[in-house]
Amino acid sequence: MSKRPVTRRGFLQTSAAAAVTSAIVAPSVHAAGSDVLKIALVGCGGRGTGAAINALGADKNVKLVAVADVFDDRAKSGLEVVRAAFPDKVDVKPEMIFSGFDGYKAATDAADVVVMAAPPGFRPMHFAYAVEKGKHVFMEKPHAVDAVGARSVIASAQAAKARGLCVVSGCCYRYDAFKRETVKRIHDKAIGDINTIYTTFLTGELWTRGTKTNDPKQMEYQMRMWYYYTWLSGDFIVEQAVHNVDKACWVMNGEMPKSATGLGGRHVRTDPKFGNIWDNFSIVYDYASGSKVVLQCRQMNDCVGDNNDVILGTKGSSSLMRHTIKSGATTWTHEGKHDFGAMYQTEHDELFAAIRAGKPINDAEQSANSTLMTIMGREAAYTGQKISWEKMLTSKQNLSPAKYEWGENPVPAVAVPGKTKFV
């Protein structure tokens, strides 16, 4: 593992600006019918290997040429997962397996297309570097964990657009054919004007992992258990429920709320091994039009589960996850058998088709806005205050450590509404 410290604060101040100023440089890959597209995987966990497999299945003439993960063991084990799925499309030499906090740079440099699936706290830095180097990108959701990071991603997305780079985000529901048709009908006023969206992500607890240290104060522990640290995951509302918020943004045609209020807490994650994230949130987003988005999310075992989006309009309602629309006595339901997993492949199919056609697609800015809206809800709950969209656009919140290096890394206390301050 590299011991050279990396400073995210300094990087984010310069990288997005550098990407914009380099807009006249051509992207690394033009439309080229039979040219091999070289892929790098940055972040070799379960989501990363899954995304890499989707990428390799999206085009007949692609190769995985480099992998990077902060942990060497993860880089190597993730590589073997991908190799097992596509042995003929993996061409990663031993010297192209990178680890450490800055291994992403060498992997990015080696590729035409970068698949980004490291913990979200690294996404702004990784994306800015890829755009600066002229790479096409698939990047998992969410795109940041704080306001500074989200705005960096927006700047990099705009730079990528100026350079003609293709960028596809992991807000996968927008790539689901059944949901595309349902939302199209909503946009065509099948249920009239939107009054309220009630969206839920109520599920059980997720994974835990053992580490050599088992000391929550150590950087290695935090990196292995990244989901449980706000500076790495954004809390589960950002890491997981960003899907719900992004679907709401989609239905609302990209309109952002004027403010948010919220509540929640940490009732079952009382052990310090669970870092500093909460286990439940309830957020109300208010819009200038009078519309509301109500989000409830929870990660607790032995509780009722629900993952749904109910849209209430002036003429009817829709259940987005069930692909139904009710208006008066009429009910429309999408015909055919729904393949839930197809959207993960469609993301990559459309990305690589756009690269080949030389017709760039780029959804990074809309996904970054969804991320920022989710962070807005978290901060409303953390602080117990009403948080406006304008405040998020000027917030100086930066959750990253002063530098990335092994050893002890202080972690902020669990947020307490009424005491935790908005930055």
Secondary structure, 3 states (H helix, E strand, C coil): CCCCCECHHHHHHHHHHHHHHCCCCCCCCCCCCCCCEEEEEECCCHHHHHHHHHHHCCCCCEEEEEEEECCHHHHHHHHHHHHHHCHHHECCCHHHEEECCCHHHHHHHCCCEEEECCCHHHHHHHHHHHHHCCCEEEECCCCCCCHHHHHHHHHHHHHHHHHCCCEEECCHHHHCHHHHHHHHHHHCCCCCCEEEEEEEEEECCCCCCCCCCCCCCEHHHHHHCHHHCHHHHCCHHHHCCHHHHHHHHHHCCCCCCCEEEEEEECCCCCCHHHCCCCCEEEEEEECCCCCEEEEEEEECCCCCCEEEEEEEECCCEEEHHHCEEEECCEEEECCCCCCCCHHHHHHHHHHHHHHHHCCCCECHHHHHHHHHHHHHHHHHHHHCCCEEHHHHHHCCCCCCCCCECCCECCCCCCCCCCCCCCC
